[in-house]
């Protein structure tokens, strides 16, 4: 039977048949969504996706700021360092994110690497609580991923082709405030876009490749008169958001600029930001046009919850995916820090055709891209020869359903293209896709009896 014929069979098969299959490999969930940037306005956003991970492994050993991968990867020297010719893309700066254990969600910039060991910028933190294969036993090492940072060029590539007559991107600014310093009312670093040239800093130095930290809050200042749409897509994080909020003796405390690093909305009460009495969050309305917007301020009172400026309970305030906010941590009169730890709801459990809580993925070699000219998304992955692949779709990362798509692996890079259409296969502007490979080879699927009903597939 040809692949075309088996594809037709699968398309006509029931969900029960698909659920009866055993899947040998599950890829990272990928997704996409759009955010409207108001014209002639300050827009406060944060990318809820990461770029596609390029390596995943467990930790073999730790020595200070040196982390050794367990699987003897055989990297080229400094291939994860910006500008190195051995890098898959020399414009990338990479970070390592811990997926499990006490430091789950913490990330560190890679400053050097040899064939198996990474040198990390710890910014004063310690890796001593990370479990390793050498110390804690085989199979007990914490997992990590290597991911390239977003940059102005990669984050805004879906806007560069918008005609200037419709608003365009020309002269748009990204204002980024540091989360590494202690100060309130922080002055931003400013990066401006010049159509046909790229992004430049305030000193007129090219800034296309400036790293944007995961979950960092950005202020996007537009000068075009018309609203434009920013399409964001990438990998969905399958680990907690874990950030250290710190202050010193300065009575004003400290400010941080973040978004919830998850593509799913969360209430303020469930966000985990209430980690200290009288900590504040400042939220600005992206639906309103204008510059220098005044924020709505919400304060957390330990033991009581979140309250707005009129002392109304605000635990149910929705923090929307893709939007950013300011956190103001109060001073305790001395050096002090607290950990903001947020585990997205989709990691707590779910249902649907996939069912159950999300697990750490077994394969990370997948990429979602978008072509503006054809208004088409593409899902690319490295396939295994002779094994079929299935897609699941979700609009909320909880309820999953199989799509009428089967793609046979051929041992090469595969691509599946689709459009977001209210009447089509992907009906929602915010979408998530999960790719799985059957443990049953294509030939066995054709000739076997996967569901045990005594009728061949």
C-alpha positions in Angstrom: 0.0 0.0 0.0 1.4 3.4 -0.9 1.9 6.3 1.5 -1.0 8.1 -0.2 -3.3 5.2 0.5 -2.3 4.8 4.2 -2.7 8.6 4.6 -6.3 8.3 3.4 -6.9 5.4 5.8 -5.6 7.4 8.7 -7.6 10.4 7.8 -10.8 8.3 7.9 -9.7 6.5 11.1 -11.2 7.2 14.5 -9.5 9.1 17.3 -9.7 5.7 19.2 -7.4 4.2 16.6 -4.9 7.1 17.1 -5.1 6.7 20.9 -4.4 3.0 20.5 -1.0 3.8 19.0 2.2 3.7 21.0 4.3 6.8 20.5 8.0 6.4 20.7 9.0 10.1 20.7 7.3 13.3 21.6 8.6 16.7 20.5 8.5 20.0 22.4 5.2 21.7 22.0 5.4 24.6 19.6 3.0 27.5 19.2 2.2 30.9 17.9 0.1 33.9 18.7 -0.4 37.6 17.5 -0.2 40.8 19.5 -1.5 44.1 18.1 0.9 47.0 18.6 -1.1 50.3 18.8 0.1 53.0 16.5 1.8 56.1 18.0 1.9 54.4 21.4 3.9 52.6 24.0 3.2 48.9 24.0 4.3 46.7 26.8 5.0 43.1 25.7 7.0 40.0 26.5 7.5 37.1 24.2 5.9 34.0 25.8 7.8 31.6 23.6 11.5 30.6 23.3 13.5 30.0 20.2 13.9 26.3 19.4 16.2 24.5 21.8 19.4 23.2 20.0 20.6 20.7 22.6 19.2 18.8 25.5 21.0 16.6 28.0 21.5 15.8 31.7 24.3 17.2 33.8 27.4 15.0 34.2 29.3 17.3 36.6 29.6 20.8 38.0 32.8 22.7 38.9 32.1 26.3 39.8 30.7 27.9 36.7 31.6 24.9 34.5 28.9 22.5 33.5 29.7 19.2 31.7 27.1 17.5 29.5 26.5 13.8 30.1 26.4 12.5 26.6 29.8 13.5 25.3 28.3 15.7 22.6 31.6 16.5 20.8 30.9 20.2 20.3 33.1 22.5 18.4 35.1 24.9 20.5 33.0 28.0 21.3 30.2 27.0 19.0 27.7 28.4 21.5 29.5 31.8 21.7 28.3 34.9 19.7 30.3 35.5 16.6 32.1 32.2 16.5 32.4 30.7 13.0 31.6 27.2 14.3 28.2 28.3 15.4 25.2 27.2 13.3 24.4 31.0 13.3 27.2 33.3 14.5 24.5 36.0 15.2 23.2 33.9 18.1 24.0 34.2 21.8 23.1 31.1 23.8 21.8 30.5 27.3 21.5 27.3 29.3 18.2 26.7 31.1 17.8 24.1 33.9 14.7 22.0 33.3 14.5 20.0 36.6 15.5 20.1 40.2 16.1 23.0 42.7 17.1 25.5 40.0 14.4 24.6 37.5 13.8 27.6 35.3 17.0 29.4 36.0 19.0 30.4 32.9 22.6 31.4 32.4 24.5 32.9 29.4 27.1 30.6 27.8 30.4 32.5 27.5 32.6 29.6 26.3 32.5 25.9 25.5 34.8 23.0 24.6 33.8 19.5 23.3 31.6 18.8 26.4 31.8 21.6 28.9 30.1 24.9 29.1 31.3 28.0 30.8 28.4 30.0 32.3 27.9 33.6 33.5 26.3 32.9 36.9 25.9 36.6 37.8 26.7 35.7 41.5 24.5 32.6 41.7 25.7 29.1 42.4 25.1 25.7 40.7 25.8 23.8 43.9 22.2 22.6 44.2 22.2 21.1 40.6 22.1 17.3 40.7 24.8 15.5 38.6 25.3 12.0 37.2 28.7 11.7 38.9 27.5 12.7 42.4 23.9 11.7 42.5 24.0 8.6 40.3 23.2 7.4 36.8 19.9 8.9 35.5 19.7 11.4 38.4 21.4 14.4 36.8 19.2 17.4 36.2 18.2 18.1 32.7 19.1 21.3 30.7 18.6 22.8 27.3 20.7 25.2 25.2 18.6 27.9 23.5 19.6 30.9 21.4 18.3 34.2 22.8 15.7 36.2 21.0 17.1 39.4 19.4 15.5 42.5 17.9 16.1 41.0 14.4 14.6 37.6 15.2 11.7 38.8 17.4 10.5 41.4 14.9 11.1 39.7 11.6 7.4 39.2 11.0 6.9 43.0 11.0 9.6 44.1 8.6 7.5 43.6 5.5 4.5 45.6 6.6 4.1 48.6 4.2 4.9 52.0 5.7 1.5 53.2 4.5 -0.1 50.7 7.0 2.0 51.9 9.9 5.2 50.0 9.3 8.1 49.4 11.6 10.3 52.3 10.5 11.6 54.3 13.5 10.0 51.9 16.0 11.9 51.7 19.3 12.5 48.9 21.8 13.1 50.2 25.3 14.7 47.6 27.6 15.3 48.2 31.3 17.8 46.1 33.3 16.7 43.4 35.7 20.3 43.0 37.0 20.7 46.3 38.8 19.1 47.8 41.9 17.2 51.0 41.2 13.7 52.3 40.7 12.7 54.5 37.8 15.4 52.8 35.7 16.5 54.5 32.4 16.0 52.2 29.4 18.4 51.1 26.8 17.0 52.3 23.5 17.1 50.5 20.1 15.6 52.0 17.0 14.7 50.4 13.7 15.5 52.0 10.4 13.8 50.3 7.4 16.3 48.7 5.1 19.1 49.0 7.6 18.1 47.2 10.8 18.2 48.0 14.6 20.6 50.5 16.1 21.4 51.6 19.6 21.5 55.2 20.8 25.2 55.4 19.7 24.2 54.4 16.1 25.9 50.9 16.5 24.1 48.0 14.9 22.0 46.2 17.5 20.3 43.4 15.4 21.8 40.7 17.7 21.4 42.2 21.1 20.2 39.3 23.4 16.7 39.6 24.9 16.3 37.5 28.0 13.5 35.0 28.2 10.4 36.5 29.7 11.9 40.0 29.8 9.4 42.9 29.7 9.8 45.2 26.6 8.4 48.6 25.9 7.7 49.0 22.2 7.3 52.6 21.0 5.6 52.9 17.6 5.6 56.1 15.5 3.4 54.8 12.6 -0.2 56.0 12.8 -1.7 52.6 12.1 -1.8 49.6 14.4 0.4 46.7 13.3 0.4 43.0 14.2 3.4 41.3 15.7 3.3 37.5 15.2 5.2 35.5 17.8 5.9 31.8 17.5 8.4 29.3 18.9 8.8 26.6 21.5 6.6 26.4 24.6 8.6 26.3 27.8 8.1 23.0 29.7 9.6 24.2 32.9 8.8 26.7 35.6 9.5 30.5 35.5 12.1 31.0 38.2 13.5 34.5 38.8 15.3 36.0 41.7 13.9 39.3 42.9 16.5 41.2 45.0 17.0 44.5 46.9 19.5 46.2 49.2 19.4 48.8 51.9 18.0 51.5 49.6 14.5 52.3 51.0 13.0 52.6 47.6 13.5 48.9 46.8 14.0 47.6 43.3 12.1 47.3 40.0 11.9 44.3 37.6 10.4 44.1 34.1 8.9 40.8 33.1 6.0 39.1 31.5 4.7 35.6 32.5 6.9 33.4 30.4 4.0 31.2 29.3 1.7 31.5 26.3 -1.3 30.8 28.6 -3.0 33.6 30.6 -2.8 33.5 34.4 -4.5 35.3 37.2 -2.5 37.5 39.5 -3.4 35.3 42.4 -2.1 32.2 40.7 1.1 33.9 39.2 3.3 33.3 42.3 4.4 37.0 42.3 3.1 37.5 45.8 6.4 36.4 47.5 6.8 39.3 49.8 4.5 41.5 51.9 3.6 44.8 50.0 5.3 43.8 46.7 3.7 45.7 43.9 2.9 45.0 40.3 2.2 47.8 37.8 0.2 46.9 34.7 -0.4 49.2 31.6 -3.3 48.9 29.2 -2.1 47.9 25.7 -5.6 48.5 24.3 -5.3 52.2 24.9 -3.3 54.4 22.5 -0.7 56.9 23.7 2.8 57.4 25.2 3.9 57.5 28.9 0.8 55.5 30.1 0.0 55.6 33.8 -0.1 52.1 35.3 -2.7 50.4 37.4 -1.0 49.4 40.7 -1.7 46.3 42.7 -0.2 45.5 46.1 0.1 42.2 47.8 -0.6 41.9 51.5 0.8 38.7 53.1 -2.0 36.5 54.3 -4.7 38.5 52.5 -3.8 38.6 48.8 -3.7 41.3 46.0 -5.6 44.6 46.2 -6.0 47.5 43.8 -5.8 51.2 44.5 -9.4 51.3 45.8 -8.7 48.3 48.2 -10.7 46.0 46.0 -9.6 42.4 45.9 -7.5 41.8 42.7 -6.5 38.2 42.9 -8.6 37.5 39.7 -6.8 40.1 37.6 -5.7 38.4 34.4 -2.1 38.7 33.3 -2.3 38.1 29.6 0.2 36.0 27.7 2.5 38.3 25.6 2.0 41.4 27.8 4.5 42.7 30.3 4.4 44.4 33.7 6.7 46.0 36.3 7.3 44.4 39.7 8.5 46.6 42.5 10.1 44.7 45.4 10.1 46.7 48.7 13.3 47.1 50.7 13.8 45.2 54.0 16.7 47.6 55.0 19.4 45.1 54.0 20.4 42.8 51.2 17.5 40.6 50.6 16.1 38.3 47.8 13.0 36.2 47.1 12.4 33.7 44.4 9.4 34.2 42.1 8.5 30.6 41.0 5.6 30.1 38.6 4.6 26.7 37.2 2.3 27.1 34.2 -1.1 25.4 34.5 -0.4 23.1 31.5 2.4 21.5 33.5 0.1 20.6 36.3 -2.2 18.3 34.3 -4.6 18.1 31.5 -6.9 16.0 29.4 -7.8 15.4 25.7 -6.3 12.9 23.2 -2.8 13.4 24.7 -4.0 13.5 28.3 -2.1 13.9 31.5 0.5 16.4 32.6 3.2 17.5 30.1 6.4 15.6 30.4 10.0 16.6 29.6 10.3 16.3 25.8 12.4 13.6 24.3 13.2 15.5 21.1 13.9 19.2 20.6 14.8 19.4 16.9 11.6 21.2 15.8 11.1 24.8 14.5 8.0 26.9 13.6 8.4 29.7 11.1 6.1 32.2 9.5 6.1 33.5 5.9 4.4 36.9 5.7 4.1 37.0 1.9 2.0 33.8 1.8 0.6 34.1 5.3 1.7 30.6 5.9 3.3 28.9 8.9 5.7 25.9 8.6 6.6 23.2 11.1 10.0 21.7 10.4 11.5 18.7 12.2 14.2 16.1 11.7 12.4 12.8 10.9 13.3 9.1 11.5 13.1 7.0 8.3 10.1 4.7 7.9 8.2 5.9 11.0 4.9 8.0 10.8 4.4 11.3 12.6 1.2 12.7 14.0 0.2 16.2 15.0 -2.0 17.3 17.9 -3.6 20.7 18.2 -4.6 22.8 21.2 -5.8 26.3 21.8 -5.0 26.3 25.6 -2.2 23.7 26.1 -4.7 21.5 28.1 -7.2 20.0 25.7 -5.5 18.3 22.8 -6.9 16.7 19.7 -5.4 14.9 16.8 -5.2 16.6 13.4 -6.0 14.7 10.2 -2.4 14.7 9.3 0.1 11.9 9.0 3.6 12.5 7.7 6.0 9.5 6.9 9.6 10.0 8.1 12.3 9.8 5.5 15.4 10.4 7.7 15.6 14.0 6.6 14.3 17.4 7.5 10.5 17.4 7.0 8.2 20.4 6.7 4.4 20.7 7.2 2.8 24.0 6.1 -0.5 25.3 7.3 -2.5 28.5 7.6 -4.4 29.9 10.6 -8.0 30.0 9.4 -11.3 30.1 11.4 -12.7 27.4 9.1 -9.6 25.4 8.7 -7.4 22.8 10.5 -5.8 25.5 12.7 -8.8 27.7 13.6 -7.4 30.0 16.3 -4.9 32.8 16.1 -3.3 31.4 19.3 -2.3 27.8 18.5 -0.2 25.0 19.9 1.1 21.9 18.1 2.5 18.7 19.5 4.3 16.3 17.2 4.7 12.6 18.0 6.3 9.7 16.3 4.7 6.3 16.3 6.7 3.5 17.7 5.2 1.3 15.0 7.0 1.5 11.6 5.0 2.6 8.6 5.0 -0.9 7.1 3.6 -2.4 10.3 0.9 0.2 10.4 -0.1 -0.8 6.9 -0.1 -4.5 7.6 -0.7 -4.8 11.3 -3.7 -4.5 13.7 -2.9 -1.6 16.0 -6.2 -1.6 17.8 -6.6 -5.3 18.1 -10.0 -5.6 16.4 -8.9 -8.5 14.2 -9.2 -6.1 11.2 -6.0 -5.0 9.5 -5.1 -1.4 9.6 
